[in-house]
Amino acid sequence: MFSKACEYGIRAVIFICSQTKHGKKMGVKDICKEIDAPEFFTAKVLQSLAKKNIISSSKGPTGGFFINSEQEKLKAIDLVIAIDGDKIFRGCALGLKQCSELNPCPIHNEFKDIRESLTHMLENKTIQELAAEVENGLATLARIA
């Protein structure tokens, strides 16, 4: 449903948030190892998120990625839109250009319900809340072997 960039970005931001609470700034290698993501690709996603002020970064020996108090309050939907745009919230599930209420694709109505549920969930979860679920052992960020 999300692009690979979005999947890695969400996992990385949640991990960064959880580590920032402990006063840590995280390097790309450590982030990718923890979330089971490719380093080069994830680095590009994180650089883009820093430019869009979804996360922060600093250079130097004590540098890395971190999240400030305003960023941790961002909604998950802000993160998804920053990476993938809003197509998932308005586009056709089958990629048709002319899918609409008047001219629906075969799964239009069912996908409309799924899209509304996804939007609701992402609008009602902050980055901080997602990080807390991982910290409390209620969720994981890496593939389960």
C-alpha positions in Angstrom: 0.0 0.0 0.0 2.8 2.4 0.9 5.9 2.8 -1.3 9.2 1.2 -0.1 10.4 4.7 0.6 7.4 5.4 2.8 7.8 2.0 4.6 11.4 2.7 5.4 10.8 6.3 6.2 8.0 5.5 8.7 10.1 2.8 10.4 13.1 5.1 10.5 11.2 8.1 12.0 9.6 5.9 14.6 13.0 4.5 15.6 14.6 8.0 15.6 11.8 9.3 17.8 12.3 6.4 20.3 16.0 7.1 20.5 15.7 10.8 20.8 13.8 10.3 24.1 17.0 8.8 25.4 19.1 11.8 24.2 20.6 10.0 21.2 21.2 11.2 17.7 21.2 8.3 15.3 23.4 7.7 12.3 22.0 6.1 9.1 23.9 2.8 9.6 22.5 2.2 13.1 19.0 3.2 11.9 19.1 0.8 9.0 20.5 -2.0 11.0 17.7 -1.6 13.6 14.8 -1.3 11.1 16.2 -3.8 8.5 16.4 -1.3 5.6 18.9 -0.6 2.8 21.3 2.1 3.9 21.7 4.2 0.7 18.0 4.3 -0.1 17.0 5.1 3.5 19.6 7.8 3.7 18.0 9.6 0.8 14.6 9.3 2.4 15.9 10.7 5.7 17.6 13.6 3.9 14.4 14.5 2.2 12.5 14.3 5.5 15.0 16.6 7.1 14.6 19.1 4.3 10.9 19.0 4.9 11.4 19.5 8.7 9.7 16.2 9.6 13.0 15.2 11.3 16.1 17.1 12.2 19.8 16.4 11.6 23.2 17.7 12.6 26.6 17.0 11.2 29.8 16.2 12.9 31.1 13.6 15.3 28.1 14.0 17.6 25.7 14.5 14.8 22.9 12.4 13.4 19.2 12.3 13.0 16.8 13.3 15.8 13.3 14.6 16.5 12.5 17.8 18.3 9.4 18.3 20.5 7.4 19.8 17.7 8.2 17.1 15.3 7.2 14.3 17.6 3.7 15.8 17.7 3.3 15.5 13.9 0.6 13.2 12.8 1.6 10.0 10.9 -0.4 11.3 7.9 2.1 14.3 7.7 4.9 11.7 7.4 3.2 9.7 4.7 2.3 12.8 2.7 5.9 14.1 3.0 7.2 10.9 1.4 4.5 9.6 -0.9 2.2 12.6 -1.4 -1.5 12.3 -1.1 -2.2 10.0 -3.9 -3.0 7.1 -1.6 -5.8 9.2 -0.1 -7.4 10.2 -3.3 -6.2 8.0 -6.2 -7.7 4.9 -7.7 -6.6 1.6 -6.1 -6.0 0.2 -9.6 -4.3 3.3 -10.9 -7.0 4.3 -13.3 -7.0 8.0 -14.2 -10.8 8.3 -14.6 -12.0 6.3 -11.6 -14.7 8.2 -9.7 -18.1 7.9 -8.0 -19.7 8.2 -11.4 -17.2 5.9 -13.2 -15.9 3.5 -10.5 -13.3 0.8 -11.0 -14.3 -2.8 -9.9 -12.9 -2.2 -6.3 -13.8 1.5 -6.0 -16.4 1.2 -3.2 -14.5 -1.3 -1.1 -11.2 0.6 -1.4 -13.0 3.9 -0.5 -13.8 2.3 2.9 -10.2 1.2 3.4 -8.9 4.6 2.4 -11.2 6.3 4.9 -10.0 3.9 7.7 -6.4 4.5 6.8 -6.8 8.2 6.7 -8.6 8.2 10.1 -5.8 6.1 11.7 -3.0 8.2 10.3 -4.7 11.5 11.3 -5.1 10.2 14.9 -1.6 8.8 15.6 1.4 11.0 16.3 5.0 10.0 15.6 5.5 10.0 19.4 2.5 7.6 20.0 3.9 5.2 17.4 7.3 5.3 19.0 5.7 4.6 22.4 4.1 1.4 21.0 7.5 0.1 19.9 9.2 1.2 23.2 6.5 -0.6 25.2 6.9 -3.8 23.3 3.5 -3.5 21.6 4.9 -3.3 18.1 8.2 -3.9 16.2 10.1 -2.2 13.4 12.0 -5.1 12.0 10.9 -8.1 10.1 10.2 -11.0 12.4 12.3 -14.0 11.5 
